[in-house]
Amino acid sequence: MRLLIAALVGTGLTCLAAGNCLAEGNVDAGREKAQTCTGCHAVEGYFNVYPSYRVPKLGGQNAAYVESALKQYRDGGRKHPTMHANAWNLSDADIADIAAYFSSVSQ
């Protein structure tokens, strides 16, 4: 049993490091679904007014990271009202597509 757990943990860590353990999305579908996202996340040097913070650019970001973050915003694990409002109704497939799109474009 310990060997099985160690193997599963090792595989999971390798998978996360490689960024390919989550379902691969469709880049073209993601481009369409990410239209709202690019309104903030594709603007050079964009700052949110309140609370004041720099909005991160997502172009070139690791797909696994984007997918994980969107699921956390959707499910309430990450607390950000604007991001939750944009992610609450996204399916896992939508999120995978958006993540694939952002990982495919350069910053």
All heavy atoms as an XYZ file, in Angstrom:
795
protein
N       0.831     -1.199      0.000
C       0.000      0.000      0.000
C       0.871      1.258      0.000
O       0.595      2.193     -0.722
C      -0.942     -0.042      1.211
C      -1.916      1.082      1.238
S      -3.019      0.962     -0.176
C      -4.300      2.016      0.316
N       1.914      1.269      0.840
C       2.815      2.433      0.882
C       3.488      2.649     -0.450
O       3.687      3.780     -0.877
C       3.854      2.257      1.979
C       3.311      2.440      3.353
C       4.403      2.350      4.378
N       3.839      2.477      5.705
C       4.492      2.234      6.795
N       5.752      1.833      6.743
N       3.920      2.377      7.950
N       3.853      1.557     -1.117
C       4.491      1.648     -2.420
C       3.542      2.272     -3.445
O       3.939      3.117     -4.243
C       4.917      0.253     -2.874
C       6.115      0.148     -3.785
C       7.298      0.928     -3.254
C       6.496     -1.300     -3.965
N       2.285      1.876     -3.400
C       1.281      2.424     -4.309
C       1.094      3.916     -4.064
O       1.063      4.713     -5.004
C      -0.050      1.689     -4.142
C      -1.223      2.218     -4.976
C      -0.898      2.134     -6.458
C      -2.483      1.456     -4.654
N       0.984      4.312     -2.814
C       0.825      5.732     -2.474
C       2.038      6.524     -2.932
O       1.905      7.595     -3.532
C       0.566      5.912     -0.963
C      -0.807      5.337     -0.602
C       0.669      7.377     -0.560
C      -1.085      5.255      0.881
N       3.236      6.003     -2.680
C       4.458      6.689     -3.110
C       4.487      6.837     -4.623
O       4.875      7.888     -5.154
C       5.680      5.933     -2.613
N       4.069      5.812     -5.343
C       4.057      5.877     -6.802
C       3.058      6.914     -7.297
O       3.335      7.678     -8.217
C       3.734      4.505     -7.384
N       1.877      6.933     -6.690
C       0.859      7.908     -7.092
C       1.298      9.336     -6.804
O       1.109     10.234     -7.624
C      -0.470      7.612     -6.388
C      -1.192      6.347     -6.841
C      -2.395      6.081     -5.951
C      -1.597      6.446     -8.292
N       1.898      9.568     -5.646
C       2.384     10.907     -5.304
C       3.491     11.311     -6.264
O       3.502     12.429     -6.780
C       2.868     10.963     -3.830
C       3.623     12.246     -3.566
C       1.685     10.825     -2.899
N       4.412     10.405     -6.542
C       5.505     10.697     -7.477
C       4.995     11.017     -8.860
O       5.440     11.967     -9.504
N       4.031     10.258     -9.321
C       3.439     10.509    -10.630
C       2.731     11.855    -10.653
O       2.860     12.619    -11.608
C       2.436      9.393    -10.996
O       3.121      8.147    -10.985
C       1.816      9.630    -12.352
N       2.008     12.161     -9.595
C       1.302     13.444     -9.523
C       2.248     14.616     -9.527
O       2.019     15.613    -10.211
N       3.352     14.525     -8.796
C       4.324     15.620     -8.766
C       4.997     15.794    -10.123
O       5.188     16.912    -10.589
C       5.367     15.371     -7.673
C       4.848     15.452     -6.245
C       5.949     15.079     -5.256
C       4.304     16.833     -5.937
N       5.334     14.683    -10.762
C       5.929     14.747    -12.090
C       4.952     15.364    -13.075
O       5.299     16.206    -13.893
C       6.326     13.333    -12.573
O       7.251     12.791    -11.641
C       6.940     13.373    -13.951
N       3.708     14.966    -12.962
C       2.659     15.461    -13.836
C       2.481     16.963    -13.667
O       2.408     17.707    -14.635
C       1.375     14.713    -13.493
S      -0.026     15.156    -14.462
N       2.445     17.430    -12.431
C       2.284     18.862    -12.177
C       3.486     19.649    -12.672
O       3.346     20.721    -13.247
C       2.068     19.127    -10.686
C       0.695     18.763    -10.152
C       0.646     18.929     -8.639
C      -0.379     19.609    -10.812
N       4.680     19.129    -12.465
C       5.891     19.820    -12.911
C       5.926     19.932    -14.426
O       6.345     20.937    -14.981
C       7.131     19.094    -12.399
N       5.466     18.906    -15.100
C       5.459     18.913    -16.559
C       4.311     19.742    -17.116
O       4.346     20.184    -18.256
C       5.363     17.483    -17.093
N       3.288     19.966    -16.299
C       2.159     20.774    -16.729
C       1.222     20.075    -17.695
O       0.453     20.718    -18.388
N       1.269     18.738    -17.741
C       0.422     18.059    -18.700
C      -0.520     17.053    -18.063
O      -1.035     16.183    -18.732
C       1.272     17.377    -19.772
C       2.191     16.330    -19.194
O       2.187     16.095    -17.995
N       2.991     15.721    -20.040
N      -0.770     17.163    -16.782
C      -1.623     16.183    -16.123
C      -3.103     16.548    -16.232
O      -3.946     15.708    -15.996
C      -1.239     16.028    -14.658
S      -1.228     17.559    -13.759
N      -3.408     17.740    -16.565
C      -4.798     18.136    -16.707
C      -5.225     17.942    -18.160
O      -4.405     17.886    -19.059
C      -4.973     19.601    -16.287
C      -4.575     19.878    -14.840
C      -4.620     21.371    -14.562
C      -5.462     19.140    -13.875
N      -6.501     17.857    -18.365
C      -7.007     17.628    -19.714
C      -6.542     18.742    -20.650
O      -6.523     19.915    -20.281
C      -8.533     17.591    -19.679
N      -6.157     18.356    -21.838
C      -5.731     19.344    -22.814
C      -6.952     19.999    -23.420
O      -7.910     19.336    -23.770
C      -4.888     18.685    -23.897
C      -3.539     18.224    -23.391
C      -2.660     17.692    -24.501
O      -2.884     18.056    -25.669
O      -1.761     16.920    -24.185
N      -6.885     21.311    -23.540
C      -7.998     22.047    -24.104
C      -7.793     22.344    -25.569
O      -6.746     22.073    -26.144
N      -8.789     22.949    -26.165
C      -8.773     23.336    -27.562
C      -8.414     24.814    -27.649
O      -9.148     25.674    -27.154
C     -10.157     23.067    -28.164
C     -10.233     23.441    -29.607
O     -10.082     24.603    -29.981
N     -10.489     22.448    -30.441
N      -7.283     25.115    -28.291
C      -6.782     26.489    -28.372
C      -7.770     27.398    -29.095
O      -8.047     28.517    -28.645
C      -5.394     26.526    -29.061
C      -4.948     27.950    -29.316
C      -4.369     25.778    -28.216
N      -8.321     26.940    -30.220
C      -9.249     27.776    -30.985
C     -10.521     28.076    -30.189
O     -11.001     29.213    -30.186
C      -9.598     27.117    -32.321
C      -8.397     27.068    -33.253
O      -7.548     27.980    -33.196
O      -8.305     26.100    -34.038
N     -11.050     27.067    -29.530
C     -12.236     27.293    -28.697
C     -11.876     28.218    -27.537
O     -12.661     29.095    -27.166
C     -12.777     25.966    -28.175
N     -10.690     28.043    -26.975
C     -10.235     28.885    -25.871
C     -10.095     30.341    -26.264
O     -10.380     31.239    -25.470
N      -9.662     30.598    -27.503
C      -9.534     31.982    -27.990
C     -10.877     32.688    -27.918
O     -10.967     33.838    -27.486
C      -8.993     31.988    -29.418
C      -8.808     33.382    -29.996
C      -8.264     33.366    -31.423
N      -6.961     32.735    -31.472
C      -6.696     31.547    -32.026
N      -7.665     30.865    -32.606
N      -5.488     31.046    -32.018
N     -11.927     31.991    -28.321
C     -13.280     32.563    -28.267
C     -13.750     32.750    -26.821
O     -14.308     33.778    -26.468
C     -14.265     31.666    -29.018
C     -14.048     31.618    -30.504
C     -14.256     32.967    -31.167
O     -15.219     33.676    -30.809
O     -13.441     33.312    -32.049
N     -13.515     31.743    -25.994
C     -13.990     31.773    -24.614
C     -13.225     32.772    -23.753
O     -13.720     33.210    -22.713
C     -13.896     30.381    -23.996
C     -14.818     29.379    -24.665
C     -14.587     27.967    -24.158
C     -15.448     26.971    -24.905
N     -15.235     25.599    -24.442
N     -12.024     33.145    -24.172
C     -11.167     34.035    -23.379
C     -11.352     35.509    -23.733
O     -10.605     36.364    -23.226
C      -9.702     33.641    -23.547
N     -12.323     35.836    -24.556
C     -12.527     37.239    -24.956
C     -12.677     38.161    -23.752
O     -12.081     39.228    -23.707
C     -13.757     37.354    -25.876
C     -13.571     36.722    -27.231
C     -12.552     37.454    -28.070
O     -12.513     38.671    -28.104
N     -11.701     36.692    -28.747
N     -13.468     37.765    -22.785
C     -13.656     38.583    -21.587
C     -12.359     38.699    -20.799
O     -12.017     39.767    -20.304
C     -14.761     37.987    -20.692
O     -15.969     37.937    -21.450
C     -14.987     38.824    -19.451
N     -11.622     37.614    -20.717
C     -10.372     37.588    -19.942
C      -9.348     38.581    -20.485
O      -8.649     39.256    -19.724
C      -9.740     36.199    -19.979
S     -10.831     34.838    -19.540
N      -9.264     38.654    -21.813
C      -8.240     39.501    -22.421
C      -8.502     40.982    -22.186
O      -7.581     41.790    -22.301
C      -8.104     39.220    -23.931
O      -9.357     39.457    -24.572
C      -7.641     37.794    -24.184
N      -9.732     41.338    -21.838
C     -10.048     42.729    -21.539
C      -9.206     43.295    -20.404
O      -8.953     44.493    -20.342
N      -8.748     42.447    -19.510
C      -7.870     42.872    -18.404
C      -6.488     42.227    -18.511
O      -5.468     42.893    -18.334
C      -8.466     42.490    -17.048
S     -10.004     43.339    -16.651
N      -6.465     40.929    -18.805
C      -5.220     40.173    -18.721
C      -4.322     40.303    -19.943
O      -3.237     39.725    -19.961
C      -5.516     38.696    -18.448
C      -6.031     38.465    -17.064
N      -5.226     38.482    -15.956
C      -7.287     38.228    -16.608
C      -5.947     38.249    -14.878
N      -7.212     38.099    -15.242
N      -4.735     41.054    -20.958
C      -3.881     41.265    -22.126
C      -3.456     42.723    -22.254
O      -2.818     43.104    -23.222
C      -4.601     40.811    -23.390
N      -3.803     43.540    -21.267
C      -3.475     44.968    -21.298
C      -2.131     45.183    -20.616
O      -1.957     44.833    -19.443
C      -4.578     45.802    -20.600
C      -4.200     47.269    -20.573
C      -5.918     45.587    -21.279
N      -1.181     45.723    -21.333
C       0.157     45.976    -20.805
C       0.106     46.939    -19.629
O      -0.471     48.028    -19.729
C       1.040     46.565    -21.916
C       2.488     46.715    -21.547
C       3.202     45.374    -21.434
O       2.895     44.481    -22.237
O       4.052     45.235    -20.538
N       0.667     46.535    -18.503
C       0.770     47.402    -17.330
C      -0.549     47.755    -16.674
O      -0.649     48.758    -15.971
N      -1.576     46.926    -16.848
C      -2.904     47.239    -16.316
C      -2.951     47.077    -14.795
O      -2.458     46.106    -14.249
C      -3.949     46.333    -16.962
C      -5.365     46.624    -16.551
C      -5.953     47.851    -16.843
C      -6.121     45.681    -15.880
C      -7.263     48.118    -16.467
C      -7.436     45.944    -15.505
C      -7.993     47.161    -15.803
O      -9.281     47.430    -15.426
N      -3.522     48.067    -14.129
C      -3.729     48.033    -12.685
C      -5.211     48.096    -12.400
O      -5.935     48.883    -12.998
C      -3.045     49.229    -11.994
C      -1.598     49.012    -11.725
C      -0.662     49.219    -12.719
C      -1.153     48.592    -10.483
C       0.675     49.018    -12.484
C       0.185     48.387    -10.232
C       1.107     48.599    -11.237
N      -5.656     47.277    -11.475
C      -7.031     47.323    -11.012
C      -7.168     48.525    -10.081
O      -6.246     48.851     -9.340
C      -7.373     46.027    -10.274
C      -8.839     45.898    -10.004
O      -9.654     46.153    -10.877
N      -9.179     45.498     -8.800
N      -8.306     49.168    -10.102
C      -8.504     50.362     -9.289
C      -8.669     50.025     -7.807
O      -7.986     50.581     -6.951
C      -9.725     51.170     -9.794
C      -9.964     52.369     -8.921
C      -9.515     51.591    -11.237
N      -9.589     49.112     -7.496
C      -9.810     48.781     -6.082
C     -10.138     47.311     -5.926
O     -11.084     46.845     -6.578
C     -10.956     49.599     -5.488
C     -11.164     49.271     -4.038
C     -10.350     49.832     -3.073
C     -12.139     48.364     -3.642
C     -10.520     49.512     -1.736
C     -12.315     48.045     -2.315
C     -11.501     48.625     -1.369
O     -11.649     48.296     -0.046
N      -9.433     46.586     -5.134
C      -8.194     47.037     -4.502
C      -7.100     47.172     -5.558
O      -7.139     46.490     -6.572
C      -7.872     45.914     -3.519
C      -8.535     44.699     -4.096
C      -9.747     45.209     -4.834
N      -6.174     48.022     -5.306
C      -5.151     48.333     -6.297
C      -4.114     47.210     -6.374
O      -3.493     46.855     -5.380
C      -4.475     49.650     -5.935
O      -3.546     49.987     -6.937
N      -3.978     46.627     -7.542
C      -2.974     45.606     -7.788
C      -2.730     45.514     -9.288
O      -3.562     45.927    -10.096
C      -3.395     44.238     -7.233
C      -4.647     43.698     -7.875
C      -4.579     42.895     -9.007
C      -5.894     44.010     -7.366
C      -5.724     42.432     -9.615
C      -7.046     43.538     -7.966
C      -6.950     42.753     -9.079
O      -8.088     42.293     -9.679
N      -1.576     44.990     -9.645
C      -1.243     44.792    -11.051
C      -1.954     43.543    -11.541
O      -1.870     42.489    -10.925
C       0.269     44.625    -11.222
C       0.704     44.501    -12.665
C       2.195     44.228    -12.785
N       2.567     42.921    -12.265
C       2.430     41.773    -12.933
N       1.913     41.771    -14.137
N       2.801     40.639    -12.392
N      -2.662     43.647    -12.642
C      -3.351     42.505    -13.235
C      -2.317     41.705    -14.029
O      -1.667     42.250    -14.917
C      -4.499     42.963    -14.156
C      -5.144     41.785    -14.856
C      -5.529     43.761    -13.361
N      -2.146     40.429    -13.716
C      -1.122     39.638    -14.407
C      -1.486     39.349    -15.861
O      -2.647     39.104    -16.185
C      -1.052     38.345    -13.601
C      -2.382     38.235    -12.944
C      -2.857     39.644    -12.696
N      -0.478     39.401    -16.724
C      -0.667     38.973    -18.105
C      -0.673     37.454    -18.118
O       0.091     36.822    -17.404
C       0.450     39.521    -18.985
C       0.344     41.045    -19.151
C       1.270     41.538    -20.201
C       0.689     41.126    -21.527
N       1.417     41.619    -22.669
N      -1.526     36.865    -18.911
C      -1.651     35.412    -18.935
C      -1.033     34.761    -20.164
O      -0.878     33.549    -20.200
C      -3.122     35.005    -18.818
C      -3.794     35.372    -17.504
C      -5.243     34.912    -17.502
C      -3.045     34.788    -16.321
N      -0.679     35.540    -21.169
C      -0.066     34.976    -22.371
C       1.216     34.240    -22.037
O       2.091     34.769    -21.372
N       1.305     32.986    -22.477
C       2.489     32.177    -22.234
C       2.506     31.479    -20.887
O       3.441     30.740    -20.582
N       1.481     31.693    -20.086
C       1.425     31.063    -18.761
C       1.209     29.554    -18.910
O       0.576     29.098    -19.862
C       0.286     31.683    -17.957
C       0.137     31.205    -16.539
C       1.342     31.454    -15.669
O       2.182     30.580    -15.536
N       1.428     32.635    -15.110
N       1.709     28.803    -17.966
C       1.552     27.354    -17.943
C       0.064     27.000    -17.882
O      -0.662     27.495    -17.021
C       2.306     26.803    -16.726
C       2.225     25.313    -16.616
O       1.179     24.767    -16.318
N       3.340     24.659    -16.858
N      -0.375     26.137    -18.794
C      -1.797     25.778    -18.874
C      -2.298     25.153    -17.578
O      -3.421     25.438    -17.149
C      -2.044     24.830    -20.050
N      -1.485     24.324    -16.954
C      -1.913     23.673    -15.709
C      -2.158     24.708    -14.619
O      -3.091     24.577    -13.829
C      -0.863     22.654    -15.252
N      -1.335     25.745    -14.582
C      -1.515     26.801    -13.583
C      -2.816     27.566    -13.844
O      -3.595     27.807    -12.924
C      -0.328     27.763    -13.596
C      -0.554     28.943    -12.696
C      -0.408     28.820    -11.317
C      -0.968     30.166    -13.209
C      -0.657     29.889    -10.472
C      -1.214     31.240    -12.372
C      -1.055     31.099    -11.016
O      -1.313     32.157    -10.186
N      -3.046     27.965    -15.090
C      -4.264     28.709    -15.428
C      -5.497     27.869    -15.121
O      -6.469     28.356    -14.528
C      -4.260     29.151    -16.908
C      -5.593     29.778    -17.300
C      -3.114     30.109    -17.183
N      -5.448     26.604    -15.479
C      -6.579     25.713    -15.236
C      -6.851     25.568    -13.741
O      -7.997     25.683    -13.289
C      -6.306     24.348    -15.866
C      -7.504     23.465    -15.930
C      -7.314     22.252    -16.813
O      -6.351     22.176    -17.585
O      -8.172     21.351    -16.722
N      -5.810     25.365    -12.977
C      -5.960     25.229    -11.528
C      -6.515     26.510    -10.908
O      -7.436     26.469    -10.085
C      -4.612     24.880    -10.904
O      -4.694     24.880     -9.502
N      -5.972     27.656    -11.312
C      -6.419     28.933    -10.755
C      -7.889     29.197    -11.094
O      -8.667     29.601    -10.220
C      -5.542     30.072    -11.277
N      -8.276     28.964    -12.334
C      -9.671     29.202    -12.722
C     -10.634     28.302    -11.957
O     -11.714     28.743    -11.544
C      -9.861     29.012    -14.230
C      -9.448     30.187    -15.095
C      -9.505     29.814    -16.571
C     -10.325     31.399    -14.815
N     -10.250     27.062    -11.757
C     -11.110     26.156    -10.990
C     -11.234     26.629     -9.545
O     -12.313     26.553     -8.945
C     -10.581     24.726    -11.047
C     -10.825     24.074    -12.393
C     -10.278     22.665    -12.442
C     -10.573     22.035    -13.796
N     -10.045     20.659    -13.887
N     -10.146     27.137     -8.989
C     -10.196     27.647     -7.615
C     -11.058     28.903     -7.519
O     -11.818     29.065     -6.564
C      -8.786     27.925     -7.111
C      -7.985     26.665     -6.850
C      -6.574     26.984     -6.424
O      -6.365     27.836     -5.563
N      -5.600     26.321     -7.031
N     -10.952     29.802     -8.505
C     -11.824     30.985     -8.514
C     -13.285     30.555     -8.654
O     -14.162     31.060     -7.957
C     -11.459     31.940     -9.648
C     -10.199     32.736     -9.417
C      -9.160     32.692    -10.327
C     -10.049     33.532     -8.287
C      -8.005     33.425    -10.122
C      -8.899     34.264     -8.069
C      -7.878     34.209     -8.990
O      -6.734     34.936     -8.791
N     -13.537     29.620     -9.556
C     -14.900     29.139     -9.785
C     -15.490     28.506     -8.525
O     -16.630     28.764     -8.161
C     -14.897     28.109    -10.926
C     -16.259     27.498    -11.190
C     -16.197     26.319    -12.117
N     -15.498     25.199    -11.489
C     -15.098     24.122    -12.149
N     -15.298     24.012    -13.450
N     -14.477     23.144    -11.514
N     -14.683     27.694     -7.852
C     -15.174     26.908     -6.718
C     -15.023     27.615     -5.378
O     -15.422     27.072     -4.348
C     -14.458     25.561     -6.683
C     -14.682     24.746     -7.960
O     -15.701     24.985     -8.651
O     -13.837     23.889     -8.264
N     -14.453     28.819     -5.366
C     -14.332     29.592     -4.135
C     -13.057     29.378     -3.350
O     -12.889     29.963     -2.284
N     -12.135     28.571     -3.857
C     -10.865     28.339     -3.170
C      -9.968     29.561     -3.176
O      -9.182     29.773     -2.254
N     -10.078     30.354     -4.218
C      -9.384     31.645     -4.297
C     -10.454     32.715     -4.182
O     -11.461     32.668     -4.872
C      -8.641     31.813     -5.625
C      -7.363     31.047     -5.712
C      -6.600     31.493     -6.938
N      -5.357     30.770     -7.062
C      -4.386     31.120     -7.874
N      -4.513     32.182     -8.660
N      -3.282     30.422     -7.930
N     -10.210     33.669     -3.329
C     -11.194     34.720     -3.068
C     -10.872     35.967     -3.887
O      -9.898     36.668     -3.620
C     -11.202     35.087     -1.579
C     -11.436     33.903     -0.658
C     -12.805     33.300     -0.836
C     -13.011     32.162      0.126
N     -14.065     31.273     -0.256
N     -11.641     36.202     -4.905
C     -11.540     37.419     -5.718
C     -12.889     37.580     -6.408
O     -13.219     36.821     -7.326
C     -10.413     37.302     -6.738
C     -10.122     38.586     -7.433
N     -10.921     39.081     -8.434
C      -9.129     39.477     -7.254
C     -10.424     40.223     -8.864
N      -9.334     40.482     -8.154
N     -13.686     38.545     -5.974
C     -15.064     38.660     -6.487
C     -15.161     38.776     -8.013
O     -16.032     38.156     -8.618
C     -15.598     39.922     -5.806
C     -14.755     40.097     -4.587
C     -13.407     39.540     -4.944
N     -14.285     39.552     -8.629
C     -14.353     39.719    -10.082
C     -14.025     38.423    -10.795
O     -14.715     38.030    -11.742
C     -13.396     40.836    -10.544
O     -13.744     42.044     -9.867
C     -13.475     41.052    -12.046
N     -12.980     37.741    -10.325
C     -12.606     36.485    -10.959
C     -13.675     35.416    -10.723
O     -13.987     34.640    -11.629
C     -11.242     36.002    -10.458
C     -10.084     36.803    -11.016
S     -10.006     36.767    -12.831
C      -9.916     35.013    -13.157
N     -14.259     35.384     -9.543
C     -15.332     34.414     -9.280
C     -16.522     34.697    -10.196
O     -17.114     33.770    -10.763
C     -15.764     34.445     -7.819
C     -16.912     33.531     -7.531
N     -16.778     32.153     -7.518
C     -18.224     33.782     -7.302
C     -17.960     31.612     -7.285
N     -18.846     32.576     -7.146
N     -16.849     35.967    -10.367
C     -17.978     36.333    -11.229
C     -17.741     35.905    -12.679
O     -18.692     35.575    -13.393
C     -18.224     37.844    -11.163
N     -16.482     35.896    -13.105
C     -16.170     35.484    -14.469
C     -16.016     33.972    -14.615
O     -16.140     33.452    -15.719
C     -14.896     36.176    -14.957
C     -15.164     37.601    -15.365
O     -15.764     37.851    -16.396
N     -14.753     38.540    -14.536
N     -15.727     33.280    -13.531
C     -15.435     31.845    -13.617
C     -16.546     30.938    -13.097
O     -16.535     29.746    -13.389
C     -14.145     31.541    -12.856
N     -17.516     31.467    -12.379
C     -18.485     30.630    -11.666
C     -19.236     29.671    -12.576
O     -19.622     28.588    -12.161
C     -19.471     31.471    -10.861
C     -20.497     32.172    -11.707
C     -20.386     33.397    -12.267
C     -21.771     31.665    -12.105
N     -21.505     33.699    -12.988
C     -22.381     32.637    -12.909
C     -22.458     30.485    -11.867
C     -23.633     32.474    -13.478
C     -23.710     30.314    -12.436
C     -24.291     31.309    -13.227
N     -19.454     30.042    -13.831
C     -20.257     29.189    -14.702
C     -19.433     28.464    -15.768
O     -19.999     27.880    -16.682
C     -21.371     29.995    -15.367
C     -20.832     31.056    -16.311
O     -19.669     31.428    -16.231
N     -21.681     31.549    -17.190
N     -18.107     28.473    -15.634
C     -17.263     27.778    -16.602
C     -17.231     26.278    -16.301
O     -17.079     25.867    -15.151
C     -15.834     28.323    -16.556
C     -15.623     29.771    -16.983
C     -14.176     30.185    -16.755
C     -16.024     29.965    -18.441
N     -17.358     25.481    -17.333
C     -17.227     24.028    -17.176
C     -15.734     23.684    -17.154
O     -14.880     24.517    -17.492
C     -17.898     23.307    -18.348
O     -17.170     23.539    -19.550
N     -15.431     22.459    -16.769
C     -14.040     22.009    -16.809
C     -13.476     22.106    -18.230
O     -12.319     22.468    -18.422
C     -13.910     20.583    -16.285
C     -14.064     20.486    -14.778
O     -14.056     21.534    -14.086
O     -14.195     19.348    -14.276
N     -14.314     21.791    -19.236
C     -13.877     21.878    -20.635
C     -13.597     23.328    -21.029
O     -12.607     23.610    -21.720
C     -14.917     21.266    -21.559
N     -14.457     24.262    -20.606
C     -14.226     25.685    -20.875
C     -12.885     26.123    -20.290
O     -12.100     26.815    -20.951
C     -15.325     26.557    -20.256
C     -16.685     26.383    -20.891
O     -16.762     25.972    -22.074
O     -17.679     26.653    -20.186
N     -12.650     25.734    -19.059
C     -11.418     26.116    -18.367
C     -10.203     25.527    -19.072
O      -9.190     26.212    -19.271
C     -11.489     25.709    -16.883
C     -12.497     26.610    -16.158
C     -10.114     25.772    -16.227
C     -12.793     26.206    -14.733
N     -10.287     24.269    -19.489
C      -9.177     23.646    -20.212
C      -8.908     24.374    -21.521
O      -7.746     24.592    -21.900
C      -9.466     22.171    -20.463
N      -9.959     24.785    -22.224
C      -9.801     25.515    -23.480
C      -9.140     26.871    -23.248
O      -8.216     27.260    -23.979
C     -11.161     25.718    -24.158
C     -11.791     24.427    -24.653
O     -11.083     23.409    -24.760
O     -13.019     24.452    -24.925
N      -9.597     27.602    -22.259
C      -9.025     28.914    -21.944
C      -7.562     28.775    -21.548
O      -6.703     29.545    -21.993
C      -9.849     29.612    -20.839
C     -11.232     29.991    -21.382
C      -9.119     30.835    -20.299
C     -12.232     30.400    -20.317
N      -7.258     27.778    -20.733
C      -5.877     27.544    -20.315
C      -4.996     27.200    -21.513
O      -3.860     27.692    -21.626
C      -5.832     26.433    -19.268
N      -5.505     26.372    -22.421
C      -4.748     26.012    -23.625
C      -4.474     27.248    -24.472
O      -3.370     27.422    -24.999
C      -5.505     24.960    -24.428
N      -5.470     28.096    -24.606
C      -5.283     29.327    -25.393
C      -4.199     30.215    -24.794
O      -3.260     30.615    -25.491
C      -6.596     30.111    -25.507
C      -6.362     31.500    -26.041
C      -5.962     31.689    -27.348
C      -6.481     32.607    -25.212
C      -5.699     32.963    -27.845
C      -6.221     33.876    -25.687
C      -5.828     34.056    -27.011
O      -5.547     35.305    -27.481
N      -4.306     30.527    -23.520
C      -3.323     31.434    -22.910
C      -1.922     30.841    -22.942
O      -0.948     31.580    -23.118
C      -3.731     31.832    -21.490
C      -4.720     32.957    -21.469
C      -5.980     32.768    -20.949
C      -4.395     34.206    -21.986
C      -6.906     33.801    -20.941
C      -5.314     35.241    -21.996
C      -6.573     35.036    -21.462
N      -1.794     29.541    -22.790
C      -0.462     28.948    -22.834
C       0.125     28.967    -24.244
O       1.323     28.879    -24.428
C      -0.466     27.529    -22.276
O      -1.119     26.651    -23.151
N      -0.733     29.123    -25.246
C      -0.280     29.099    -26.642
C       0.168     30.460    -27.167
O       0.815     30.518    -28.206
C      -1.388     28.559    -27.543
O      -2.388     29.539    -27.773
N      -0.196     31.528    -26.476
C       0.174     32.866    -26.970
C       1.369     33.395    -26.191
O       1.539     33.099    -25.003
C      -1.005     33.863    -26.865
C      -2.148     33.436    -27.769
C      -1.499     34.044    -25.454
N       2.185     34.177    -26.874
C       3.355     34.738    -26.187
C       2.940     35.989    -25.426
O       1.932     36.608    -25.723
C       4.452     35.068    -27.191
O       3.996     36.054    -28.095
N       3.749     36.315    -24.435
C       3.443     37.496    -23.623
C       3.674     38.682    -24.436
O       3.490     39.587    -24.755
C       4.311     37.520    -22.400
C       3.930     36.433    -21.442
C       4.630     36.588    -20.114
O       5.041     37.667    -19.730
N       4.769     35.507    -19.396
